[in-house]
Amino acid sequence: MLLAVDIGNTNITCGLYKNHNWVKIIRIPSTSNFDEQLISLKDYEINNVAISSVVPELTDICYEGINKLFQINGFVINHSNSGIMLDVHNPEEVGSDRICNSVAAINMVGVPAIVGDIGSATNYDVINNASAFIGGAIAPGLETAARNLFNKAALLKETAFKIPKYVIGRDTPTNLQSGIMLGAIDVIDGMFKRIQNEAGWDQSNNIITGGFGELISPYLKTKHQFIPTLTLDGIRIINEKR
C-alpha cells in the first residue's frame, strides 16, 4: 500500500492507495508534530511512501517521522526526479505540488491542460502539447484575500465562504460573500480564458482541484473537470514511474 504525502502551507494531506483506489485520505495541520498525527495509520500495511512538499522546514521532519513509524525511507519528489519537462527559466523554483498536478493532468486528462489549484494560494499550472510544464500564475488564496478585509476568524468561517444567491448584497454578510466568492469565481474564469488565449489554444483540458475547489467548481463557466485528488494522483504516478 502506498502512502502519498502532500505537505502544504496550511495542511498535510495523506492518502492511502491500494488496488487502484484511494482507500483513506486524511488532512492534518501543517505542524511539527507530524508523527503524532500519523499514528492512526499504523494499522495499515504501508510498504511504500512518496512525499511532495512545499514547506522545506517540514520535509525532513515528515521524512524522519515516517521512517520512525513505518521503517520506510520515503521518496521525496523534486524538479529533477519527477520525469516531467519543466520549460521555465528556473526549474528548481517550481513547487512540487505544481509538478505533481501537471504530471497527473498529463496522465489522467491529456494535453494541453490548465490546472486551477484553489487552496491557500490559487495556482494556475499550464502544460503544453509537448507535455511540458510551461509556467502559469500564482495568486492569493480566498482566505488570504478575505483576511485583508477583516480579522475575525469566526466571521470568515460562518459568513464569507458561502456562494450568495445574488451579486448585489443587501447586508454586510452578503456583500462580503458577493465580493469574495463571486469575485473569485470571475477571476478564475477570466484567468483560464486569458491563459488559453495567450497559448493560442482553441480548446484545453481544464482541471480544478484544491481545498476550495469543491465549493467553487459548480459555479464556474469554464468547462472543466473537478479532480480533488489530483496532487495525490501526481505523487502516485511519479512514484510508480521512477
MARVEX-699355 format. One record per residue (C-alpha): residue number from 0; x, y, z. Coordinates in pm, 1 decimal, padded with zeros to 6 digits. Example, Ala and Ser with C-alpha at 12.3 -4.5 7.8 and 13.67 -1.06 7.14 Angstrom:
+------+----------+----------+----------+
: resi :        x :        y :        z :
+------+----------+----------+----------+
:    0 :  01230.0 : -00450.0 :  00780.0 :
:    1 :  01367.0 : -00106.0 :  00714.0 :
+------+----------+----------+----------+
! end
This chain:
+------+----------+----------+----------+
: resi :        x :        y :        z :
+------+----------+----------+----------+
:    0 :  00000.0 :  00000.0 :  00000.0 :
:    1 :  00125.8 :  00345.2 : -00093.1 :
:    2 :  00121.4 :  00636.7 :  00148.1 :
:    3 :  00123.5 :  00960.8 : -00054.0 :
:    4 :  00200.4 :  01273.6 :  00147.9 :
:    5 :  00127.2 :  01623.8 :  00020.9 :
:    6 :  00282.2 :  01883.5 :  00252.7 :
:    7 :  00126.0 :  02224.8 :  00200.4 :
:    8 :  00144.6 :  02556.6 :  00379.6 :
:    9 : -00182.5 :  02502.2 :  00565.8 :
:   10 : -00246.3 :  02127.9 :  00565.9 :
:   11 : -00068.5 :  01799.0 :  00515.0 :
:   12 : -00280.5 :  01560.4 :  00309.1 :
:   13 : -00208.6 :  01188.9 :  00340.9 :
:   14 : -00361.7 :  00937.0 :  00103.5 :
:   15 : -00350.6 :  00557.7 :  00117.4 :
:   16 : -00364.9 :  00396.2 : -00227.1 :
:   17 : -00432.1 :  00028.7 : -00293.4 :
:   18 : -00590.3 : -00170.2 : -00577.2 :
:   19 : -00637.6 :  00141.2 : -00794.5 :
:   20 : -00827.3 :  00330.9 : -00525.0 :
:   21 : -00766.3 :  00589.9 : -00257.0 :
:   22 : -00884.9 :  00389.8 :  00040.5 :
:   23 : -00828.1 :  00661.5 :  00301.3 :
:   24 : -00743.7 :  01032.4 :  00292.7 :
:   25 : -00672.2 :  01241.7 :  00599.9 :
:   26 : -00583.4 :  01609.7 :  00636.4 :
:   27 : -00388.7 :  01737.8 :  00932.9 :
:   28 : -00249.5 :  02084.7 :  01014.4 :
:   29 :  00098.8 :  02162.6 :  00882.5 :
:   30 :  00275.4 :  02142.2 :  01216.0 :
:   31 :  00594.6 :  01990.7 :  01350.4 :
:   32 :  00421.2 :  01708.9 :  01544.2 :
:   33 :  00361.9 :  01521.8 :  01219.4 :
:   34 :  00448.9 :  01175.8 :  01350.2 :
:   35 :  00195.7 :  01204.7 :  01631.9 :
:   36 : -00076.3 :  01282.3 :  01377.7 :
:   37 :  00009.9 :  00975.2 :  01168.8 :
:   38 : -00031.5 :  00717.4 :  01444.9 :
:   39 : -00383.5 :  00644.4 :  01315.7 :
:   40 : -00226.5 :  00490.6 :  01003.0 :
:   41 : -00009.1 :  00241.2 :  01191.1 :
:   42 : -00263.0 : -00038.0 :  01143.1 :
:   43 : -00237.8 : -00022.5 :  00763.0 :
:   44 :  00012.6 : -00234.1 :  00568.0 :
:   45 :  00210.1 :  00054.0 :  00421.4 :
:   46 :  00515.2 : -00055.4 :  00221.7 :
:   47 :  00576.9 :  00248.4 :  00001.2 :
:   48 :  00588.7 :  00621.6 :  00076.9 :
:   49 :  00615.3 :  00918.9 : -00159.7 :
:   50 :  00628.6 :  01281.7 : -00046.6 :
:   51 :  00561.3 :  01617.7 : -00210.6 :
:   52 :  00643.9 :  01922.1 : -00001.2 :
:   53 :  00635.5 :  02298.7 : -00048.8 :
:   54 :  00738.8 :  02360.6 :  00313.4 :
:   55 :  01113.6 :  02286.6 :  00336.7 :
:   56 :  01126.3 :  02308.8 :  00716.1 :
:   57 :  00866.7 :  02030.0 :  00740.6 :
:   58 :  01011.7 :  01798.7 :  00475.4 :
:   59 :  01282.2 :  01644.8 :  00692.7 :
:   60 :  01050.5 :  01628.6 :  00994.0 :
:   61 :  00792.6 :  01434.3 :  00794.5 :
:   62 :  01056.1 :  01212.3 :  00633.0 :
:   63 :  01203.1 :  01119.8 :  00970.8 :
:   64 :  00860.2 :  01075.2 :  01127.7 :
:   65 :  00755.1 :  00834.7 :  00854.2 :
:   66 :  01079.5 :  00641.2 :  00885.7 :
:   67 :  01027.6 :  00612.3 :  01259.9 :
:   68 :  00665.9 :  00495.2 :  01230.3 :
:   69 :  00687.3 :  00261.9 :  00929.9 :
:   70 :  01062.3 :  00192.6 :  00890.9 :
:   71 :  01040.0 :  00316.8 :  00531.2 :
:   72 :  01256.4 :  00572.4 :  00353.4 :
:   73 :  01013.5 :  00793.6 :  00168.5 :
:   74 :  01071.1 :  00910.6 : -00188.7 :
:   75 :  01079.7 :  01291.9 : -00189.5 :
:   76 :  00969.3 :  01441.5 : -00521.0 :
:   77 :  01158.9 :  01735.1 : -00668.8 :
:   78 :  01212.5 :  01906.4 : -01003.6 :
:   79 :  01490.9 :  01668.2 : -01108.2 :
:   80 :  01331.7 :  01330.8 : -01030.6 :
:   81 :  00971.7 :  01391.6 : -01139.3 :
:   82 :  01009.2 :  01285.2 : -01503.1 :
:   83 :  00834.6 :  01592.9 : -01645.6 :
:   84 :  00987.7 :  01858.4 : -01868.8 :
:   85 :  00989.1 :  02196.2 : -01692.3 :
:   86 :  01017.0 :  02450.9 : -01973.1 :
:   87 :  01064.1 :  02754.8 : -01749.1 :
:   88 :  01355.0 :  02985.9 : -01663.4 :
:   89 :  01431.2 :  02827.4 : -01323.8 :
:   90 :  01302.8 :  02468.7 : -01297.3 :
:   91 :  01430.1 :  02436.4 : -00940.5 :
:   92 :  01182.3 :  02705.1 : -00833.2 :
:   93 :  00873.8 :  02508.7 : -00944.3 :
:   94 :  00683.5 :  02378.6 : -00641.5 :
:   95 :  00647.5 :  02002.9 : -00618.2 :
:   96 :  00269.9 :  02040.2 : -00581.8 :
:   97 :  00257.0 :  02208.4 : -00923.1 :
:   98 :  00480.9 :  01937.3 : -01066.1 :
:   99 :  00250.5 :  01666.4 : -00929.0 :
:  100 : -00060.1 :  01843.0 : -01058.6 :
:  101 :  00095.0 :  01866.3 : -01403.6 :
:  102 :  00201.2 :  01500.7 : -01414.0 :
:  103 : -00148.1 :  01393.3 : -01307.9 :
:  104 : -00308.1 :  01617.7 : -01570.8 :
:  105 : -00090.0 :  01470.7 : -01845.3 :
:  106 : -00159.8 :  01110.6 : -01747.8 :
:  107 : -00524.9 :  01134.5 : -01643.1 :
:  108 : -00676.0 :  01401.1 : -01868.8 :
:  109 : -00441.9 :  01486.7 : -02154.7 :
:  110 : -00274.1 :  01791.9 : -02304.2 :
:  111 : -00278.5 :  02081.2 : -02346.9 :
:  112 : -00403.4 :  02138.1 : -01994.8 :
:  113 : -00462.9 :  02413.5 : -01742.7 :
:  114 : -00490.4 :  02328.3 : -01373.1 :
:  115 : -00653.5 :  02566.2 : -01126.3 :
:  116 : -00544.9 :  02462.0 : -00776.6 :
:  117 : -00761.5 :  02663.3 : -00538.4 :
:  118 : -00614.6 :  02635.5 : -00191.9 :
:  119 : -00418.4 :  02855.1 :  00047.4 :
:  120 : -00286.9 :  03008.6 : -00274.6 :
:  121 : -00451.6 :  02985.4 : -00615.4 :
:  122 : -00212.1 :  02832.7 : -00867.5 :
:  123 : -00264.1 :  02804.6 : -01241.2 :
:  124 : -00042.4 :  02534.7 : -01392.4 :
:  125 : -00008.1 :  02523.0 : -01771.9 :
:  126 :  00103.6 :  02217.1 : -01970.3 :
:  127 :  00154.2 :  02240.1 : -02346.5 :
:  128 :  00101.4 :  01991.2 : -02628.7 :
:  129 :  00451.1 :  01851.3 : -02575.3 :
:  130 :  00355.5 :  01756.0 : -02216.3 :
:  131 :  00587.1 :  02021.7 : -02073.8 :
:  132 :  00505.0 :  02247.3 : -01782.2 :
:  133 :  00549.2 :  02598.4 : -01921.7 :
:  134 :  00460.1 :  02805.8 : -01614.5 :
:  135 :  00138.1 :  02974.2 : -01511.6 :
:  136 :  00031.2 :  03213.6 : -01240.1 :
:  137 :  00010.3 :  03235.6 : -00861.0 :
:  138 : -00247.5 :  03446.1 : -00677.8 :
:  139 : -00350.9 :  03486.6 : -00313.5 :
:  140 : -00597.2 :  03222.8 : -00195.9 :
:  141 : -00953.8 :  03303.1 : -00097.3 :
:  142 : -00883.6 :  03307.6 :  00275.3 :
:  143 : -00572.3 :  03519.8 :  00236.5 :
:  144 : -00759.5 :  03774.9 :  00030.3 :
:  145 : -01052.7 :  03776.9 :  00272.7 :
:  146 : -00828.4 :  03837.8 :  00574.5 :
:  147 : -00716.7 :  04161.7 :  00416.0 :
:  148 : -01073.0 :  04285.5 :  00469.3 :
:  149 : -01128.8 :  04181.8 :  00828.3 :
:  150 : -00964.4 :  03992.3 :  01109.8 :
:  151 : -01234.5 :  03795.7 :  01290.1 :
:  152 : -01191.7 :  03428.3 :  01205.0 :
:  153 : -01545.4 :  03343.9 :  01317.0 :
:  154 : -01689.5 :  03580.3 :  01060.2 :
:  155 : -01468.2 :  03425.3 :  00794.8 :
:  156 : -01583.5 :  03073.6 :  00869.8 :
:  157 : -01951.2 :  03144.4 :  00919.2 :
:  158 : -02015.4 :  03411.1 :  00661.5 :
:  159 : -01756.8 :  03478.0 :  00395.3 :
:  160 : -01706.3 :  03141.2 :  00228.8 :
:  161 : -02058.7 :  03086.2 :  00100.8 :
:  162 : -02188.8 :  03144.8 : -00251.0 :
:  163 : -02462.6 :  03411.8 : -00236.3 :
:  164 : -02778.8 :  03391.0 : -00444.6 :
:  165 : -02744.5 :  03748.2 : -00568.1 :
:  166 : -02444.3 :  03955.5 : -00667.6 :
:  167 : -02595.3 :  04265.7 : -00508.8 :
:  168 : -02562.4 :  04211.5 : -00135.7 :
:  169 : -02826.0 :  04364.2 :  00090.1 :
:  170 : -02634.6 :  04342.1 :  00417.8 :
:  171 : -02274.2 :  04308.7 :  00531.0 :
:  172 : -02256.6 :  03926.4 :  00514.6 :
:  173 : -02398.9 :  03906.7 :  00161.2 :
:  174 : -02179.4 :  04197.2 :  00049.7 :
:  175 : -01875.9 :  04000.9 :  00170.7 :
:  176 : -01996.4 :  03678.7 :  00012.0 :
:  177 : -02051.7 :  03851.2 : -00320.2 :
:  178 : -01719.0 :  04028.6 : -00326.1 :
:  179 : -01509.8 :  03737.7 : -00202.0 :
:  180 : -01676.9 :  03436.2 : -00361.8 :
:  181 : -01836.6 :  03568.2 : -00682.2 :
:  182 : -01534.1 :  03788.4 : -00735.3 :
:  183 : -01305.0 :  03486.1 : -00706.3 :
:  184 : -01518.4 :  03283.5 : -00946.7 :
:  185 : -01499.1 :  03556.3 : -01210.9 :
:  186 : -01122.4 :  03588.4 : -01162.2 :
:  187 : -01072.0 :  03213.3 : -01208.0 :
:  188 : -01289.5 :  03206.2 : -01520.2 :
:  189 : -01101.2 :  03506.3 : -01652.3 :
:  190 : -00758.5 :  03354.0 : -01587.4 :
:  191 : -00848.3 :  03032.0 : -01767.8 :
:  192 : -00963.5 :  03236.2 : -02066.9 :
:  193 : -00654.6 :  03457.4 : -02064.6 :
:  194 : -00417.5 :  03159.6 : -02046.5 :
:  195 : -00597.4 :  02973.9 : -02324.1 :
:  196 : -00598.0 :  03281.1 : -02548.5 :
:  197 : -00230.4 :  03359.0 : -02487.7 :
:  198 : -00133.7 :  02997.7 : -02557.6 :
:  199 : -00335.2 :  03007.0 : -02880.1 :
:  200 : -00541.5 :  02701.7 : -02793.1 :
:  201 : -00893.4 :  02666.4 : -02927.3 :
:  202 : -00953.3 :  02406.5 : -02656.7 :
:  203 : -00770.3 :  02290.8 : -02347.1 :
:  204 : -00825.6 :  02028.0 : -02079.1 :
:  205 : -00918.4 :  02236.0 : -01775.8 :
:  206 : -00897.6 :  02093.1 : -01424.2 :
:  207 : -00998.8 :  02230.5 : -01085.9 :
:  208 : -00855.8 :  02094.4 : -00761.3 :
:  209 : -00755.3 :  02218.5 : -00414.2 :
:  210 : -00924.5 :  02282.0 : -00082.3 :
:  211 : -01173.8 :  02535.8 : -00216.2 :
:  212 : -01218.7 :  02352.0 : -00546.0 :
:  213 : -01533.3 :  02164.5 : -00449.0 :
:  214 : -01702.9 :  02487.6 : -00339.2 :
:  215 : -01602.2 :  02686.5 : -00648.0 :
:  216 : -01630.6 :  02422.1 : -00921.1 :
:  217 : -02012.1 :  02416.5 : -00971.8 :
:  218 : -02023.0 :  02791.9 : -01029.9 :
:  219 : -01750.5 :  02826.0 : -01291.6 :
:  220 : -01846.2 :  02897.4 : -01651.3 :
:  221 : -01523.9 :  02740.7 : -01774.2 :
:  222 : -01571.5 :  02382.8 : -01891.1 :
:  223 : -01359.8 :  02171.2 : -01660.7 :
:  224 : -01316.8 :  01855.2 : -01457.9 :
:  225 : -01304.4 :  01865.1 : -01079.7 :
:  226 : -01042.3 :  01618.8 : -00952.9 :
:  227 : -00996.9 :  01660.4 : -00575.2 :
:  228 : -00715.7 :  01401.5 : -00554.6 :
:  229 : -00509.9 :  01549.4 : -00840.5 :
:  230 : -00196.5 :  01627.3 : -00636.2 :
:  231 : -00205.8 :  01288.0 : -00464.7 :
:  232 : -00252.1 :  01122.7 : -00803.6 :
:  233 :  00053.0 :  01306.7 : -00931.1 :
:  234 :  00254.6 :  01182.6 : -00634.0 :
:  235 :  00133.1 :  00830.3 : -00706.2 :
:  236 :  00212.3 :  00844.3 : -01078.2 :
:  237 :  00561.7 :  00989.9 : -01029.9 :
:  238 :  00635.4 :  00724.9 : -00769.6 :
:  239 :  00513.9 :  00446.4 : -00998.4 :
:  240 :  00728.4 :  00563.8 : -01289.6 :
:  241 :  01057.8 :  00623.1 : -01107.5 :
+------+----------+----------+----------+
! end
